[in-house]
Amino acid sequence: MREIKFKMNQPQKGEKVVRLYLGGDLGVNNLAELLPKLKTIEKDYHEFEINLNDMTVFDLASLQLLVSFKKTCERNKKKIKFKIDLPKDISELVENTGFTKVLKKL
């Protein structure tokens, strides 16, 4: 099993946005490690920017987690923005499985 790459940049002075950088293996086997981090961050901050890049694994469970996190933030009146840069092979997989629209709504 490969590891998740997780980095958090707390807001700088005068900023409100916490920036999360996610990459590596975001497959179903590693999401249990990521979920508690997201829950803690969601409690502590009000604006988020999630950057997804340098991924080796991205699956339906990953997409479900991100959609759920976005809905939780919106329900709690928090701002969230995604910057997603999928590798070509993962991008093609998302397109072939019909989840491109879901990903674009993030």
N, C-alpha and C positions, 0 to 999 in steps of 0.2 A: 504494500500500500504506500502510495506517495503521500506527501504532506501538503496541507493547505498553506498557502502563503498569505499571511494576515499582517497588515500594518495599519496602525491608526495614527493619524496626525491630529492632535487636539487643536482647537481653534487658536489662532495667533491673536495677539492683542488687537482689539477692535473688530475681530471677526466673530461670527456665530457658528460657522460651519465646521463640523468634524468630518474629516476625510478618511474613508476606509479604502484600503487597497487590498483586493482579493485576487488570488491567482493559484496556480498549482492544481492540485487534485480537489476539485469541488464536487466530486461524486458523492453518491448517497452514503458511502462508507465513512466519509469524513464530516458529514454535516452535523453530527452529534457534537462535534468539537466546536463548530462555528456557532450554533444556535445560542448557547448561553452567553457568548460574547456579544452577539447582536442584541439580545434581550437587555443586557446590562447597559450597553451603549444607548439603546432606545430610551431607557429610563433616565439616563444622565444628561442627554443632549436634546436639542430641539430642531436642529437643521443638520442634514446629512448629505454627503456626496459619496456615492459608492462607485469606485473605479474597479472594473473587472478587466484584467488583462493577464497575459502570460499564463493562460490556463492550459493544463494538460488533460483535464477531465471536467466536463460540464454535462449534466444529465437532467432529466425531467425533475428529479428531486431538487436539484440546484435551482431550477427555474421556479418551482413551487415555493421554495423557501424565500426567494427574492420577492415574488409576488405577494406572499404573505407578510413579509416585513414591510413592504410598501403600503399595503392595506392597513396594517397596524399603525404605522406612522401617520397615515392620513386620518384614520379614525381618532387618533390622539392629537390631531391638529398640529402635526409636525411636518416640516418640509423635507422632502427627499428628492434627490436627483441621481440618476445613474449615468455613468460613462462606461460603455461596453465596447470592448475591442476583442472580438472572438477570433481565434485562429481559423484559417480557411476551412480546415476539416470539420471543426465544430460548427462553424457557421453553416456549412452545407448540410450537416446532420439536422440542425435546427430547422432549416428550410425544408428539407425532405420530410420531416415529421410533421410539418404544418404549424410549428410554434413560432414562426417569425413574427406574426402579429402580436402575440403575447409578449415577446421579448421587446418589441418596439414600443409597447405601452409602458414599459418601465421608465 
